[in-house]
Amino acid sequence: MAQREYKQLGCRDLGADCHFLVRSESEDELMILFSEHACRVHGRCEITPELKDRMRVSMKTICCEGECYEAPRMTGQSCWDSF
């Protein structure tokens, strides 16, 4: 089976007590999905250049053989303030 590469980022990667985790084959799509979560769940709709840099640095690259299973999606309480 061919190995697929994904970018992964979660709120916990940035130090927040939130279980949200997103994966995408595209870094740009991952940034959009993560930013939408930040706005919808945490009320942080403005992503500063500094936060974007932290997001990029905190991204992990993961590889999966065949199908890559999604982690369960869970939303935390207002934990965005710890960013």
Secondary structure, 3 states (H helix, E strand, C coil): CCEEEEEEEEHHHHCCCCCCEEEECCHHHHHHHHHHHHHHHHCCCCCCHHHHHHHHHHCEEEEEECCCCCCCCCCCCCCHHHC
